Amino acid sequence: MESGNSQDMSEQQQAVRHRLIMAGLGGIAGLALWALGERWGDPAVPPAAFLALFAFVASYALVALALCGPITVARALAGGLAFAATFTVLISVAGLRYKAATDLFNDAAMLSVSAVLVLFCTPFILVWLQDRTSVLRYDRLFDAAWMLTARYAMAWVFVAAFWLVAFLSDALLDLVDITVINTLLRPGWVRFGLSGAVLGLGLAVMQDLRHTLSPYPLLRLLRLLVPLVLVVIAVFLVAVPLRGLRGLFGEFSAGGTLMGAAAVAVSLISMALDRDDAMAVRTRGLQLATRCLALLVPALAVLAVWAVVLRVRQYGWTPDRILAMTVASFLLVYGLGYAGAVLTGRGWMARVRQFNVWVALLAISVAVTWMTPLLDVYRISAASQLDRYESGHTGPAQLALWPLAHEWGRAGEAGLAALETAAENSDDALLLQRIADVRSATNRYQFEEELQIRDLPERMSALLNLMPVRPIGETVGPEMLRNLPAYLLNAWLDGCRRTTADGRPGCVLVKGAFMPSVAADEQAMILYLDDRSETRISHVFLQPGRSVSTRDVLDTATRGWPKLPSATISEVQDGRYSLQPSGVNALAVGGQLLAPAQ
């Protein structure tokens, strides 16, 4: 009996000791991050040194704290140190592409890739330190990834709960003029150190409760979404040929939607297959739905890749588009691998799981490459802009001058200089003026506003030349468009540059006495295509002082903004409309009455 009590006491002491160590390590990490934050922007600290220190401290703390518990503290600190040193070298190399190394913190794509590297590597490191022979076993990696995620999630919930209690306690004591909590927690180093200590304590407690943490209830719930997602994706893919690709790729967000849907499908398939066959879906219906969903993922991924390709053809490469293409390509790899595993018959679940391991290693490799000069997205993007200009595919108005000058680091500056040389050689005064403007502007808004003001006469002339006028024989002069907001003229011009299904300009101006108080030749409705291939409409008219004004146009039946298909513009251009009274005169087209808002 005494031996049992002694053993229990020993285990309790070990647990308390581990919690104190974890709280201490978390507190040290919090204080280190606070100290770095205090030196942010300090001219005495070179940006490259600050970036390296921050990357080392953040990655070391994140990985080492995650590893402590499943393995001994000493091994966790050693494993975290090895990763943090490698990660710091990669971040420092990546920092060389920026004017100041700390500009990396403003690069969302680089931060995303860095996060992927940390998140994907940590389970491999943990399994490697536990048993090197199991480092490629999916079940071990699955368990490690789940436990790491669950521990951190619950520990952060504990940190949030701690601060909620602290703030409520301070508010309560403040009612009786006791401010001791506020006084103690006011210094920044206390808040950071305490947050880190509470996080470390939470991680230690979650490790003690690891046997009560299970992914299976959540996974079993999420599996039930597989048939629903399968039906939605199947309906979408059937509808694509009927609707046509033109409408599907009318805007770049279509690519993001497709990638999101493919990612959800990939995630649900992995959840359905779980860590091994014993834990995977067993019901025949769910198994069949999972297999069918795996067969549909490649189609979604191909459409996502094609959406990015179309955008690149239109505007060239940018860091965001390179990241989008990378994500879409990974989803295509997933889709092809999953579909191939299903089509090869028995044992497809095990093949999908092992395929996930190799794709994770591929993602780590790509993330590492992204941070080296081998995949300098700024250099690729700058070269793309220069090539498009020199080949005549892009004019000065479509070039990404602001990112080249202020966002794409050293490669962007070099690309802007190369564009300037090309403009000088071709006597392109407009581009030279834009380059001078972008270099002198203090912010992007100022630069774009100056461009809009300078380009307004040219854009107005282009709009008048492109826009069809109805009734046939009517004309419209620049006085109808003078002094209108630049954003509105830009929207109309962009609409005119888009084309209808029959290849005509995606806009039309209809003159008529829509408002009785204004002469018919001094007002008009302008219909134009937006980036979703839907028809938008505005009412423009001259006021008594000859100033131009605009009003929204409403559907007289619903008194709301009308929903008009792209075919509406073709109908008006063909003369299939009429003017009908509705208090004011309304444009009758496609079974709707459209009148200026009152």
Helices and strands as residue ranges (DSSP letters): H 2-38, H 47-67, H 73-95, G 101-106, H 108-130, G 132-134, H 138-174, H 180-185, H 188-208, G 210-212, H 216-223, H 226-243, H 245-248, H 253-273, H 284-315, H 319-343, H 348-370, G 373-375, H 377-390, G 396-398, H 401-406, H 409-425, H 429-440, H 444-466, E 469-470, G 478-480, H 486-497, E 507-511, G 520-522, E 523-529, E 534-542, E 548-555, E 564-565, H 567-573, E 578-581, E 585-589, E 592-596
